[in-house]
Amino acid sequence: MTQVEVDQLNERVAWLERKMVRVLWLLVSIVSAFAGFVVAYTIDNSLGPGSIIIGVGIWLTVGFILQRQEFKGAPQHIQFIDP
């Protein structure tokens, strides 16, 4: 392999890393938002201010936990991945 091919391959892998991290963040956000909505609606189905606060709290908590689980075991620092 020439250096040009190696550089092109590195660029492709870096691009793929960025895209996959975006997909992971999107999935974490969607799953945690859904969990927050379900819990909030189960507790208070009026969808008033109380259920909104509960839903946002669950969304943030579940999102944090899922994000920690998804990136657990990753190397210390990977360029383009650390948000």
Buried (B, 14 or more C-beta within 10 A) or exposed (E): EEEEEEEEEEEEEBEEBEEEBEEBBEEBBEBBBEBBBEBBBEEBEEEEEEBBEBBEEBBEBBBEEBBEEBBEEEEEEEEEBEE
